[in-house]
Amino acid sequence: MRQVVAILWVGVARAGGIGGRAEYVGGTIGTFQDKTDGRILTSDAVAFVFSAKGQTVKVPFERINQIEYGQKVERRYLSAVLISPLFLLAKSRKHFLTLGYEDAEGKQQAMIFQVSKGDVRSVLVGLEARTGRKVTYQDEEARKAGKG
């Protein structure tokens, strides 16, 4: 049992904590420009953390009042025409996380992230555990992808 815990701990330490790769897509904060690549961390004891380009935004978990997850599905038409007609059936899924929270002045704020496919579940589970709130899914497909 100790070996399993040690192996998991080493894996989390190497990954930089529980969370994942994400791109800040937009929102009400002015710290980052839209389409800024960074990293989400949900392993902090008191705050959600997004770090990118040497800057960090921390939102206390207790102030987060909305967690929403959804997908945007796009077809790959250009690559389909150039490579093979079979690619007309291919789909690209993008994974979006929206966080709503109250800032220090009591004003409602929001941040929208495009989260890496492989990191979506760990981010959602981490947020649910830390905030005590359930994720709102935009549709049934998002629910399946978010819960596995």
C-alpha positions as CSV (number, residue, x, y, z in Angstrom):
1,M,0.0,0.0,0.0
2,R,2.8,2.4,0.8
3,Q,4.4,1.7,-2.5
4,V,1.2,2.6,-4.4
5,V,0.8,5.9,-2.4
6,A,4.5,6.7,-3.1
7,I,4.1,6.0,-6.8
8,L,1.0,8.2,-7.0
9,W,2.6,11.0,-5.1
10,V,5.7,10.9,-7.4
11,G,3.3,11.0,-10.4
12,V,1.5,14.1,-9.0
13,A,4.7,15.8,-8.2
14,R,6.1,15.3,-11.7
15,A,2.9,16.5,-13.3
16,G,3.0,19.7,-11.2
17,G,0.0,18.9,-9.1
18,I,-3.6,17.8,-9.8
19,G,-5.0,19.7,-12.7
20,G,-4.1,20.0,-16.3
21,R,-3.2,22.0,-19.4
22,A,-5.6,24.6,-20.4
23,E,-6.1,27.7,-22.6
24,Y,-7.7,30.8,-21.1
25,V,-10.4,31.5,-23.7
26,G,-12.0,34.5,-22.2
27,G,-13.8,35.9,-19.2
28,T,-14.1,39.0,-17.1
29,I,-10.6,39.1,-15.6
30,G,-8.0,41.3,-17.3
31,T,-4.9,39.4,-16.3
32,F,-4.7,37.3,-19.4
33,Q,-5.4,37.9,-23.1
34,D,-7.7,35.5,-24.8
35,K,-6.1,32.3,-26.0
36,T,-3.4,32.2,-23.4
37,D,-1.9,28.7,-22.8
38,G,-1.3,27.8,-19.2
39,R,-1.9,25.3,-16.5
40,I,-4.9,24.7,-14.1
41,L,-4.1,23.4,-10.6
42,T,-6.8,22.1,-8.3
43,S,-4.3,20.7,-5.7
44,D,-3.9,24.0,-3.8
45,A,-5.6,23.7,-0.4
46,V,-7.6,26.9,-0.6
47,A,-7.7,28.2,-4.2
48,F,-8.2,27.3,-7.8
49,V,-5.0,28.4,-9.6
50,F,-4.4,29.2,-13.3
51,S,-0.8,30.0,-14.2
52,A,0.4,31.2,-17.6
53,K,3.3,33.3,-18.9
54,G,4.7,34.0,-15.4
55,Q,1.4,35.3,-14.1
56,T,-1.0,33.5,-11.7
57,V,-4.6,34.0,-10.8
58,K,-6.0,32.4,-7.7
59,V,-9.7,32.1,-6.8
60,P,-10.6,30.8,-3.4
61,F,-12.6,27.6,-3.7
62,E,-15.2,29.0,-1.3
63,R,-16.0,31.9,-3.8
64,I,-16.6,29.6,-6.8
65,N,-20.4,29.4,-7.3
66,Q,-20.6,27.8,-10.8
67,I,-18.8,25.0,-12.5
68,E,-20.0,24.2,-16.0
69,Y,-18.5,21.8,-18.6
70,G,-19.4,21.4,-22.2
71,Q,-18.1,20.3,-25.6
72,K,-18.0,21.9,-29.0
73,V,-17.9,19.4,-31.8
74,E,-16.5,20.5,-35.2
75,R,-16.1,18.6,-38.4
76,R,-12.8,18.7,-40.2
77,Y,-13.8,19.7,-43.7
78,L,-10.5,21.2,-44.9
79,S,-8.4,18.2,-44.0
80,A,-11.1,16.0,-45.4
81,V,-11.0,17.5,-48.8
82,L,-7.2,17.6,-48.9
83,I,-6.5,14.1,-47.5
84,S,-9.3,11.7,-47.9
85,P,-13.1,11.7,-48.2
86,L,-13.2,9.4,-45.2
87,F,-12.2,12.3,-43.0
88,L,-15.6,13.9,-43.6
89,L,-16.8,11.6,-40.8
90,A,-14.1,12.7,-38.4
91,K,-15.0,15.1,-35.5
92,S,-12.9,17.3,-33.3
93,R,-14.1,17.8,-29.7
94,K,-13.1,20.8,-27.7
95,H,-13.6,20.7,-23.9
96,F,-14.7,23.9,-22.2
97,L,-14.8,24.7,-18.5
98,T,-16.6,27.8,-17.2
99,L,-16.0,29.0,-13.7
100,G,-18.2,31.6,-12.1
101,Y,-17.1,33.2,-8.8
102,E,-17.5,36.2,-6.6
103,D,-14.5,38.5,-6.4
104,A,-13.3,40.4,-3.3
105,E,-15.8,43.2,-3.9
106,G,-18.7,40.8,-4.2
107,K,-19.1,41.2,-8.0
108,Q,-19.8,38.1,-10.2
109,Q,-16.8,37.2,-12.4
110,A,-16.2,34.4,-14.9
111,M,-13.4,32.5,-16.6
112,I,-13.6,30.2,-19.6
113,F,-11.0,27.6,-20.3
114,Q,-10.4,25.1,-23.1
115,V,-9.1,22.1,-21.2
116,S,-6.9,19.4,-22.7
117,K,-8.9,16.2,-23.4
118,G,-6.7,14.0,-21.2
119,D,-7.0,16.4,-18.2
120,V,-10.8,17.2,-18.2
121,R,-11.8,14.5,-15.7
122,S,-9.1,15.2,-13.2
123,V,-9.9,19.0,-13.3
124,L,-13.7,18.4,-12.9
125,V,-13.2,15.9,-10.0
126,G,-10.7,18.2,-8.3
127,L,-13.1,21.2,-8.5
128,E,-16.1,19.2,-7.2
129,A,-14.0,17.9,-4.3
130,R,-12.5,21.3,-3.4
131,T,-15.7,23.5,-3.9
132,G,-18.3,21.0,-2.7
133,R,-20.3,22.0,-5.8
134,K,-21.5,19.7,-8.6
135,V,-20.5,20.3,-12.2
136,T,-23.3,21.4,-14.5
137,Y,-23.1,19.7,-17.8
138,Q,-24.3,21.4,-21.0
139,D,-25.7,18.2,-22.5
140,E,-25.6,14.4,-22.2
141,E,-22.5,14.0,-24.4
142,A,-20.6,16.4,-22.0
143,R,-21.8,14.4,-19.0
144,K,-20.5,11.1,-20.5
145,A,-17.1,12.7,-21.4
146,G,-16.8,14.4,-18.0
147,K,-17.7,11.4,-15.9
148,G,-16.1,8.6,-18.0
